[in-house]
Amino acid sequence: MSSENVSVAQLERPPAAPESEKASIEAEYGQDPYGLLEKMVKTYGPVCHLPIGPEGMVVVADAEIAEKVLRLDFHNFVRSTEQEDQLSPLLGQSFVVISDRERWQKIHDVILPNFTPKMLLRYYEKTLEIVRHEVEELAELAESGKQFSFYEFARRGVLGALTNTLFIRGIQESDVDMLLEAYKKTYPYIAKLFLFGEEVTSQFDDPEIIEGRESLEKINSYIANMVQMRRQDLRDEPEDMLDVMIAATMSDGSKMSDKQLQDDIAALFWGGQDTTPATVSWAFNYLSNNPDKRQLMLEEIDQVLEGRAPTFQELERLEYTKGVFDEALRLRTNGVTLSREAVKDTELGGYLVSKGERIGIVPYVIHRDPRDWPDPETFDPAHHTKERRAQRNKCAFLAFGYGERRCIGERVGRMEAMLMLTLISQRFLLDRVGGGMSPKAVSMAVKPTDGLPMQVSSRR
């Protein structure tokens, strides 16, 4: 029955996995969410229903249908209130999680101005200084021949850059190590939060879950103290993002509360220490496995930069290097689903989606659709040339989301990643110990479970 000739109420429901398999599906989702979703889509189609969580979820794994949700008909699909409940123990009511559109817009209008080209240039200059310092450590490793965990190296570099650009005062160098260790201990707790929500997860007595909850409380306490310190040390001229956020007036004339400041800082810290380092790690892992692609990137960097550190403008000229980063994002997508909720009964892919129903758009599967990605499992930075981008659907690449709720930190994340790729590659070659791809685990970001052991050698 064609959806064009019937009312929404007459449409059939999406094909569904049996409710009797709920326990096994949730268990598999906890172990390998990408593998499960890929299998479910192959079995039931690009729009289907899975019995995951309290109310289940409608899966969307098609770029055209995703575009309807995220752009063409976005007013009928808001941020999922169920996911807001799941994420609130971790990120409170930060701009990342809130589902109320008006409230989100007020906060968005305060934070977004910090990512203008002028502010980005300021962040760039400080980030360049910090990444160059981190890269100097590789010279010692190249000389000694010691192996090292690139993922931990990247985490420290990126969070160090974030804390020294967006939050200049009140964070000591030793605090970065403390925060990284605390965040690492939260991973098992966060994984359970995503699957079961806080109400169920709070009942677990697993030592890892308890330690994760305590570590999260430690992080939140640290951020709360930082906000209080800044309130008592206001500057006439804002020095960083936190100064701007404290001084900012929202559209209704109100100021951001201490709790809102704490939540938004927690969101920025979380993204800074998790998603960008993971993607940069995968990029170097793929380059290690594809020496021909690595050589193309090195030739571009050498030709454009001629041995110099890149200027802010020159980063945009490194098209192939940007493709390396985007291809790592495509194949090792951060975040399992983009979660939305239908505000009324509506049609998706010819099926009825009911008001209040949670929708999970699956970038991992969309990023492997051969209609948009020739040879989709192959690492190929040329997938991201301007010509190829123009030929595919706007929602075929969803690494940073799309539409109104696109990731607000994309420009900073890209800048950090490009600086690490270029500054490291100008001087060194990184090769994964033992070759191949590191095993992965999913908890917000897709991380190499072995830390990505690398051997570093000097190019010259």
Steps between C-alpha positions, in 0.01 A plus 500: 500500500666826390534767769413761235144371467406442865484703818770461761255314723457228234870429468649181630743497789870442419613137494611403848734261674300270731441630853598153622858573386523821704744360758737352242481810277582732793788275603641506146445875481709539815785296349496610134233760421627565146503132412151449640351799318662399172356150538153628591490733200600216267224285650214748535587787265624861536199597715422250773413475867730354766397413858784698663448699817169567675300593189701355212645696209421552131826455310568716193792391279437685174646841407185636330278408794757640742492828307125522554548462875799731536424771243199485272241431770706569812219685681321168540803333660654632822792378704399181680378554856590137575862562402497822701410293805777252423767766456403734782706318769805552281440839335215650702289744299780609269438628147596152374207314654204732563197418289302822549570698182442849646728431794765350274488806272564739791813314607611441141485877437742556789753230412506517119658849479812351660562302182521795261810523275651767728460288813613188317818680398570572866436135590713393204808692612493349850416152372790517254737580785375209711495243221853598396611439858331158500663408169844565651441196722493284187859597421615328820291193422638482146855511633441241774286268289245468781140410422222723631121523516400750235142524628618615844750734335219654294264526798755694699587727208140581408372552856809705576425718200135533601571594861763754395284672240136488604571500876829681561490582873458247778626182332848376583700260284464230766122547488499375138643164607251476786205576270615249237530223757163585656327502161652162413352350816152625403484295176336181641243711682424706190460187286234372740330841509453493123347156506289501817466860622583633847207338681618149413876571498487641855405151620820337370754415772783424257824659637568659157157663500547633853847632415365659183223677688747626761737621227219690333416667830868596532497660155178688570638627832816621327300689237269652765803629692645645179177691433499640855862606470425683176199675650740646756765592240306682228696694238399819323611347170399131455804275457332177398170325440409468868543875551272561202238252624493656847460850355250407229135602510252262341218611273253518792735726699615230742855389580623143497467337842789322671335167420461585133863610481612178668295284265626673185862485613454128574371450145796684346748311718340169412515557127852637524652204679309229316378548145778696326787296651326178401452611138859626466616163635297311241630730227860410582403132532352505148801688364730239652307229314486696173851628421391611152231728650746620763746596228236707321426687823871558570554637150212745543627617840855543371388686188256737670696572819861463381610401850318785679237462765165565330326833532131500585415567134733230367310227681220551248738433210586151628209331321639146500603524865148614588380197306716275720329636811151475348561147376604392850177659627299319233637156583530546878193714559470663844160447657276205425186693406375854446195492722177685425135476605186543289278787617200359314396191306698514178635299207857379458600278213137411435433394859312652794709646781286594797509819704760478777683210340879502517688494168862393474682604180799268446797678336711182510268325254431812292876550465524160334220536246657411162266744325698786655827329587664288227693211657370611842726290724818632338687788664513760224541873581399577140144416608492857635601709201275794414381318187395189687335697778288680241380169353366336816210569732551777755449252783727228365772625739375562853817498708405838653126466454306723264259789509404703803666276760828451312795466741586844634863404560570375146725788398716476813519120472603518136764762577652290779499186286654669197779649709585161646494333159718763334752577775565134575519397135745774408763334718401143582348177372276303735448127456274282710694234684409167341317666211125482435219687673469530876197331658225750576249566774206740502424745779398837359806484272641192326830444676794264435485262796873436489581872502639470145864399562726689262860503393628841392780566253646823367430591137833677463 
